Amino acid sequence: NLESQTYKNFKLIVCVNQPDIWWDDSSKIDICEQNIKSIDLINKLASDNNINCTIIDKTSKGKGWQGKNIGVGWARKTIMDHIALSASDEDIIVSLDADTYFKHNYFAVIHNHFANNPQIETISGSAISFRYRALKKIGGFSPKKSGEDFYFIQKMIKYKPIGNWLEEKVYPAARFSDRVSFGTGPAMIKGNAGNWESYPLYPIALFDKIKAFFDLIPQLYTNNIDTPIDAFWKDKDSKDTVFEKLRKNNKDLQHFTKAVHDYFDGLRTLQFLKANYNTDNEEANLIEFLNTDFANKIDARLLINFSFNDSSLGQLDAVRDFMVDLEDKYRKQISNS
């Protein structure tokens, strides 16, 4: 992927990492040895293809992570701190996992997107791209054992608009991994055992409640009123206290509206959804969603006797591909609006 990129003006920074204690764990020693081989391989590939490459060695014995400062979050932070030593505000950082695939013009598409959209500071998706000045503005990268990209986007979106669509995609590997507590790897392990709770399908009605709540923001600016998501707060006084504080700190509706969106952000939205959803109705939620809004677009035969456990791979693939295409179209539509 890297050697074939049409846009050549980039620098590669790789952090090969694992806890140092793994060198003393017989069940992990193979991973440590493979990581050492990875450093040699990366150096050779960079040299053979004239790629400007820096390797941060957090894998050799004595150089691995120590104590609780471990995981992909610390790897990303270590790379970001290294970038900060020489980056300029306009430099674009593309954060990628080692097991992702992308096409030869991916970097060129990212470069052009930022050049043509100066109001955008971040592009989200399977991989995250952002200007260095945006990283500085939000105070850098906060290391977490899992989900660090989710929390990073939460901070970014409160700073500046985020791009949600690119014509080229990044394709993460669907592989089992237990190196983080949640994410694609652990979800694949649980799913393989029949537990797909990490990929919930929330009912439409919950999103309708969230929309109705946001529609009430002008009224919330002047009064404490009931909302469709009041169950999110433990009691009425707790909710009223939140909005009284937001009113006090935001003297006009425009700023109050942003403050409400910043408060009820992606994390709180997810918490509300999880607290109000039944895992026993996954198929029903999906079928209701597709039949309600897309009955004239999806092949109705795909939904007959649909089951995540019993439907054929062909049927599952067709439903998935339909939804991927649907999401891509919506992302493009929002991006162009």
C-alpha positions as CSV (number, residue, x, y, z in Angstrom):
1,N,0.0,0.0,0.0
2,L,2.7,2.5,1.0
3,E,5.1,2.0,-1.8
4,S,2.4,2.3,-4.4
5,Q,0.9,5.6,-3.2
6,T,0.6,8.2,-5.9
7,Y,1.2,11.0,-3.3
8,K,4.8,10.6,-2.3
9,N,5.4,13.5,0.1
10,F,4.8,11.6,3.3
11,K,6.8,10.3,6.3
12,L,6.1,7.0,7.9
13,I,6.3,6.6,11.7
14,V,5.7,3.2,13.1
15,C,5.5,2.2,16.8
16,V,6.2,-1.6,17.2
17,N,5.1,-2.3,20.7
18,Q,4.2,-4.7,23.5
19,P,4.5,-4.9,27.3
20,D,8.1,-5.5,28.3
21,I,6.9,-8.2,30.7
22,W,5.9,-10.4,27.7
23,W,9.6,-11.3,27.2
24,D,9.2,-13.3,30.5
25,D,5.9,-15.0,29.5
26,S,6.3,-18.2,27.5
27,S,2.9,-17.8,26.0
28,K,3.8,-14.4,24.6
29,I,7.5,-14.9,23.6
30,D,6.5,-15.7,19.9
31,I,4.8,-12.3,19.6
32,C,7.9,-10.6,21.0
33,E,10.1,-12.4,18.5
34,Q,7.7,-11.6,15.6
35,N,7.8,-7.9,16.6
36,I,11.6,-7.9,16.3
37,K,11.3,-9.4,12.9
38,S,8.7,-6.8,12.0
39,I,11.2,-4.0,12.8
40,D,13.7,-5.6,10.4
41,L,11.0,-6.1,7.7
42,I,9.8,-2.5,8.0
43,N,13.3,-1.2,7.7
44,K,14.0,-3.2,4.6
45,L,10.7,-2.3,2.9
46,A,11.3,1.4,3.6
47,S,14.9,1.2,2.3
48,D,13.9,-0.7,-0.8
49,N,11.1,1.7,-1.7
50,N,12.8,5.0,-0.6
51,I,10.2,5.7,2.1
52,N,11.2,8.2,4.8
53,C,10.6,6.0,7.8
54,T,11.1,6.3,11.6
55,I,10.6,3.2,13.8
56,I,9.8,3.7,17.5
57,D,11.0,0.6,19.2
58,K,8.7,-0.3,22.1
59,T,9.3,-4.0,21.7
60,S,13.0,-4.9,22.2
61,K,13.7,-6.3,25.7
62,G,14.0,-3.4,28.1
63,K,12.2,-1.0,25.7
64,G,8.6,-2.4,25.9
65,W,5.8,-0.8,27.9
66,Q,6.2,-0.7,31.6
67,G,3.5,-1.0,34.3
68,K,0.0,0.3,33.4
69,N,1.2,2.4,30.4
70,I,0.4,-0.2,27.8
71,G,-1.7,-0.7,24.7
72,V,-2.6,0.9,21.4
73,G,-3.5,4.2,23.1
74,W,0.0,4.6,24.4
75,A,1.4,3.6,21.0
76,R,-0.6,6.4,19.3
77,K,0.3,8.9,22.0
78,T,4.0,8.0,21.6
79,I,3.8,8.6,17.9
80,M,1.9,11.9,18.3
81,D,4.5,13.1,20.8
82,H,7.2,12.3,18.3
83,I,5.4,14.1,15.5
84,A,5.0,17.2,17.7
85,L,8.8,17.6,17.8
86,S,8.9,18.7,14.1
87,A,5.3,19.2,12.7
88,S,3.9,22.4,11.4
89,D,0.3,23.4,12.0
90,E,-0.8,22.5,8.4
91,D,0.8,19.0,8.4
92,I,-1.8,16.2,8.0
93,I,-1.5,13.2,10.3
94,V,-3.0,9.9,9.1
95,S,-3.5,7.3,11.8
96,L,-3.5,3.8,10.5
97,D,-3.3,0.3,12.0
98,A,-0.8,-2.1,10.6
99,D,-3.4,-4.6,9.4
100,T,-5.4,-2.2,7.3
101,Y,-5.6,-2.1,3.5
102,F,-6.1,0.9,1.3
103,K,-5.7,1.8,-2.4
104,H,-2.8,3.5,-4.2
105,N,-4.5,7.0,-4.2
106,Y,-5.6,7.0,-0.6
107,F,-3.0,9.6,0.5
108,A,-3.7,11.8,-2.5
109,V,-7.5,11.8,-1.8
110,I,-6.8,12.8,1.8
111,H,-4.5,15.6,0.8
112,N,-7.0,16.9,-1.8
113,H,-9.9,16.7,0.6
114,F,-8.1,18.9,3.2
115,A,-6.9,21.3,0.5
116,N,-10.5,21.7,-0.8
117,N,-12.2,21.9,2.6
118,P,-10.2,24.3,4.8
119,Q,-13.0,24.4,7.4
120,I,-12.5,20.7,8.0
121,E,-9.8,19.7,10.6
122,T,-10.5,16.0,10.9
123,I,-11.8,13.1,8.7
124,S,-13.3,10.2,10.7
125,G,-13.8,6.6,9.6
126,S,-11.9,3.3,9.8
127,A,-8.8,5.5,10.0
128,I,-8.5,9.1,11.3
129,S,-6.9,12.0,9.5
130,F,-6.4,15.4,11.0
131,R,-4.3,18.6,10.8
132,Y,-1.6,18.9,13.4
133,R,-3.0,22.2,14.7
134,A,-6.2,20.5,15.6
135,L,-4.3,18.0,17.7
136,K,-2.6,20.9,19.5
137,K,-6.0,22.7,20.0
138,I,-7.6,19.7,21.9
139,G,-4.5,19.2,24.0
140,G,-2.9,16.2,22.3
141,F,-3.8,12.5,22.4
142,S,-5.1,10.9,25.6
143,P,-3.9,7.3,25.9
144,K,-6.4,4.7,26.7
145,K,-6.2,0.9,26.7
146,S,-9.2,0.7,24.2
147,G,-11.4,3.0,22.3
148,E,-8.9,5.9,22.2
149,D,-10.0,6.8,18.6
150,F,-13.6,7.1,19.8
151,Y,-12.7,9.5,22.6
152,F,-10.3,11.4,20.3
153,I,-13.1,12.0,17.8
154,Q,-15.4,13.2,20.7
155,K,-12.8,15.9,21.5
156,M,-12.3,16.8,17.9
157,I,-16.0,17.2,17.0
158,K,-16.4,19.7,19.8
159,Y,-13.6,21.8,18.3
160,K,-14.4,22.0,14.6
161,P,-16.5,20.3,11.9
162,I,-15.5,16.7,11.0
163,G,-15.5,15.2,7.5
164,N,-17.5,12.0,7.3
165,W,-16.8,10.8,3.8
166,L,-13.9,10.1,1.4
167,E,-14.1,8.5,-2.0
168,E,-11.5,6.0,-0.9
169,K,-11.8,3.7,2.0
170,V,-9.6,1.9,4.5
171,Y,-10.3,-1.8,5.0
172,P,-9.4,-3.1,8.5
173,A,-8.6,-6.8,8.9
174,A,-11.4,-8.9,10.4
175,R,-9.2,-10.8,12.8
176,F,-9.3,-12.2,16.3
177,S,-7.3,-10.1,18.9
178,D,-7.4,-9.9,22.7
179,R,-4.8,-7.1,23.0
180,V,-7.5,-4.5,23.9
181,S,-10.5,-4.8,26.2
182,F,-13.0,-3.8,23.5
183,G,-13.0,-3.1,19.8
184,T,-13.0,-5.1,16.6
185,G,-10.7,-7.9,17.8
186,P,-12.5,-8.7,21.0
187,A,-15.9,-8.4,19.3
188,M,-14.8,-10.9,16.7
189,I,-13.8,-13.4,19.4
190,K,-17.1,-13.0,21.2
191,G,-19.0,-13.1,17.9
192,N,-17.3,-16.4,16.9
193,A,-18.7,-17.8,20.2
194,G,-22.2,-16.7,19.3
195,N,-22.2,-13.4,21.3
196,W,-22.7,-10.4,19.1
197,E,-23.6,-7.9,21.8
198,S,-20.6,-5.7,20.7
199,Y,-22.5,-5.0,17.4
200,P,-25.9,-4.0,18.6
201,L,-28.8,-3.0,16.3
202,Y,-30.7,-0.3,18.2
203,P,-34.4,0.2,17.5
204,I,-35.5,3.2,15.4
205,A,-37.7,4.4,18.2
206,L,-34.7,5.2,20.4
207,F,-33.2,7.5,17.6
208,D,-36.6,9.1,17.2
209,K,-36.5,10.0,20.9
210,I,-33.0,11.5,20.6
211,K,-34.1,13.6,17.6
212,A,-37.2,14.8,19.5
213,F,-35.0,15.7,22.4
214,F,-32.7,17.9,20.2
215,D,-35.8,19.5,18.6
216,L,-36.8,20.7,22.1
217,I,-33.5,22.7,22.6
218,P,-35.2,26.1,22.0
219,Q,-37.8,25.3,24.7
220,L,-35.1,24.0,27.1
221,Y,-33.3,27.3,26.7
222,T,-36.1,29.1,28.5
223,N,-37.7,26.4,30.7
224,N,-37.2,23.1,32.4
225,I,-39.5,20.8,30.5
226,D,-40.1,17.0,30.1
227,T,-38.2,15.4,27.2
228,P,-38.4,11.9,25.6
229,I,-35.0,10.9,27.1
230,D,-35.6,11.9,30.7
231,A,-34.8,8.4,31.8
232,F,-31.2,9.1,31.0
233,W,-30.9,11.1,34.2
234,K,-31.5,9.4,37.5
235,D,-34.2,11.9,38.5
236,K,-35.8,15.2,37.4
237,D,-33.6,17.4,39.7
238,S,-30.4,15.9,38.2
239,K,-31.6,16.8,34.7
240,D,-32.8,20.3,35.7
241,T,-29.5,21.0,37.3
242,V,-27.7,20.2,34.0
243,F,-29.8,22.5,31.9
244,E,-29.8,25.3,34.5
245,K,-26.0,25.3,34.4
246,L,-25.9,25.3,30.6
247,R,-28.3,28.2,30.5
248,K,-26.2,30.1,33.0
249,N,-23.0,29.6,31.0
250,N,-24.5,30.3,27.6
251,K,-26.2,33.6,27.1
252,D,-27.9,33.0,23.7
253,L,-29.6,30.2,22.0
254,Q,-26.8,29.5,19.5
255,H,-24.3,28.9,22.2
256,F,-26.8,27.0,24.4
257,T,-27.5,24.7,21.4
258,K,-23.9,23.8,20.9
259,A,-23.5,23.3,24.7
260,V,-26.4,20.8,24.7
261,H,-24.9,18.9,21.8
262,D,-21.5,18.9,23.5
263,Y,-23.0,17.6,26.7
264,F,-25.2,15.0,25.1
265,D,-22.3,13.8,22.9
266,G,-21.6,10.5,21.2
267,L,-20.6,8.8,24.5
268,R,-23.8,9.9,26.3
269,T,-25.9,9.0,23.2
270,L,-24.3,5.5,23.3
271,Q,-25.0,5.2,27.1
272,F,-28.7,6.1,26.5
273,L,-29.0,3.6,23.7
274,K,-27.4,0.8,25.7
275,A,-29.6,1.4,28.7
276,N,-32.8,1.3,26.7
277,Y,-32.2,-1.6,24.3
278,N,-33.1,-5.3,24.4
279,T,-30.6,-7.7,22.9
280,D,-33.3,-10.3,22.2
281,N,-34.7,-8.2,19.3
282,E,-31.7,-7.8,16.9
283,E,-33.3,-9.3,13.8
284,A,-36.6,-7.5,14.5
285,N,-34.8,-4.1,14.9
286,L,-33.0,-4.6,11.6
287,I,-36.0,-5.7,9.7
288,E,-38.1,-2.8,11.1
289,F,-35.4,-0.3,10.1
290,L,-35.1,-1.6,6.5
291,N,-38.9,-2.1,6.0
292,T,-39.7,1.3,7.4
293,D,-37.4,3.5,5.4
294,F,-36.1,1.4,2.5
295,A,-38.8,-1.1,1.6
296,N,-38.6,0.1,-2.1
297,K,-34.8,-0.2,-2.3
298,I,-34.0,-3.5,-0.7
299,D,-34.8,-6.9,-2.1
300,A,-37.7,-8.1,0.1
301,R,-36.6,-11.7,-0.3
302,L,-33.5,-11.0,1.7
303,L,-35.6,-10.3,4.8
304,I,-37.8,-13.5,4.7
305,N,-37.0,-15.6,7.7
306,F,-33.9,-13.5,8.3
307,S,-31.7,-14.7,11.1
308,F,-28.1,-13.9,12.1
309,N,-27.6,-17.5,13.1
310,D,-29.4,-19.4,10.4
311,S,-29.4,-17.2,7.2
312,S,-26.9,-18.2,4.5
313,L,-23.6,-16.3,4.2
314,G,-24.9,-15.0,0.8
315,Q,-28.0,-13.6,2.4
316,L,-26.0,-12.0,5.2
317,D,-23.5,-10.5,2.8
318,A,-26.2,-9.0,0.6
319,V,-27.9,-7.3,3.6
320,R,-24.5,-6.1,4.9
321,D,-23.5,-4.7,1.4
322,F,-26.8,-3.0,1.1
323,M,-26.3,-1.2,4.4
324,V,-22.7,-0.3,3.7
325,D,-23.7,1.3,0.4
326,L,-26.6,3.1,2.1
327,E,-24.3,4.5,4.8
328,D,-21.7,5.6,2.2
329,K,-24.4,7.5,0.3
330,Y,-25.6,9.2,3.4
331,R,-22.1,10.2,4.4
332,K,-21.4,11.6,1.0
333,Q,-24.7,13.5,1.1
334,I,-23.9,15.0,4.5
335,S,-20.4,15.9,3.3
336,N,-21.6,17.7,0.3
337,S,-24.4,19.6,2.1
